[in-house]
Amino acid sequence: MKQAKEGDSVSLHYKGTFEDGTVFDSSETHGALKFTIGKGTVIPGFEEAVVGMKLGEAKTVTIPPEKGYGTHKDELLIKIDRKELPPDLDPVVGQRLEFSKEKQRLQLTVVEVTDEAVTFDANHPLAGKTLVFELLLLEIEGEGE
């Protein structure tokens, strides 16, 4: 039976949870995920888990931060004086904000708010987290097929 390998385009259903079972993402919301193995469009651990899967196969894989969104880096915590922020900005802890500068977009999470400053976290929201994915391989399209 055909197995998924580098260069193949695959389609699969998935459910992503934290170790405590909390769901953070699912193909039920977005529809089946399609990507080409080896292109780096999904996190390394996810891609590695799909390699070798057979059509119709289901499996559960646990992905450590190093193979997911990386470890949480304290140097990506940014403290900004409130005087430097737009006056109409009323930040709330947990809020996600997007800043654009010269064709670059930076997504930040508000982690602390005081009268003097706001601390933002530029880490990916899933950085430092162990992720558990339930996978079901729906389709494999090899090169030249």
N, C-alpha and C positions, 0 to 999 in steps of 0.2 A: 504494500500500500504506500502511496505517495506521502512523503514527509516534507514539511516546510524547511526550506534552506535559504541561505543568503542569496539575495537577488529575486526571490519570489515575492509577489504581491499577495498579501493575505487579508482575509476579512474574518473578524471574530467578535463574539460577544464577550463582555467582561464585566466584572463587578470588583471595584477597588474598595477595600476596607482597611481600617487601622487594626492593630492587634486586638483591640477590645471589641471588634465587630462593627464599629460605627462605619457606615458607608460614606465615602467621600466622592465617589464617581461611579457611573454605571452606563453601559451602552443602552440600557432601557431608556435613559434620558435623551441620548444623542443619536441612537441607532448604531448599527455595527461599526466597529473601528476598522478602517482599511489603511494599510501602510505597506511599504516595501522593506523587507528585512535587509539590513545593512546600510540603510540611508541615514540612520541616526535621528529619525523623526519621533521616536518614542524613547523612553528612558532605557538605558542599557539592560537592566535586569528583566524588563518586560520583553525586550527583543530576544534576549538569550533564552527566556522561558518558551517562546514560540518555536524557536529552532528545534527541529526534530519531532514536533507534534504532527500527528496524522489527522487527516480530514475527519471531522466529527468528534475528535478527541476532546475530552474535558480534563482540566487539571487545576489544582490550586498551587500557587507559588508564593513564597514569602521573599520580599526584596528588601535588603538592608539599605540604609541611606546612601551608602557609597555606590550602590548600583541603581539608586533612584534619583532623587533630587539633590543629593549631596548632604554633607553635614551642615549643621547650623553654624554660621560664621559670625562671631561677635563683632568683627570689623565692619559688618554690613548693617549695624545699628547706627542710625544717624540722628543726632540730636540737633534740632534747629531752634534758634531763638524765635519766639512768637512774633517779634517785631519784623522778622524777615519773611514771614508767611503772609499770604493775602489776608486782608482784614475780614473778608467775608467767610473765611474758612473756619468752621467750627468742628475741629477734629474730635472723634470719639474713639476710645480704645476698641480695637478690632476692625475698624473701618479700613477698607482698601481704597487707596487713591492712586491715580495714574498721573504721572508728570511727563511732559514731553519737552525735549530739548534737542534741537538740531537733528531731527529725524530719529532720535532715540526715544523709546518709551520706557519708563521705569515705573514698575508697580510696587507700591510701598504699603505696608500695614502699619497703622497707628498702634504703638505698644504702650506709650505712656503720655499723659497730658498733665502739665502743670501750668500755673499762671505765667511762668517765665519761658517755658520751652515745650516742644513736642518731640518725642522720640519715635522715629520711624524704623521699620525693619525692612531691608531690601532683600532679605532671603526669600526664596520661593516658599510659599505657605506650607509645602510638604517637605521642606528641607529638614533633615534630622529625624525624620519619621521612618519607621519600618512599615512597609506597605504589603498587604496581602491581596492578591488578585485571583479571582476565579475566572478561568479562561475556557472558552468553547470555540474551537477552530471551525469556521463555516466554509471557507473557500481558500484554495491555493491556486495561484496562477503563476506558472513558471515562465522564465524568459523564453520567448519564441513560441509560446502556446496560444 
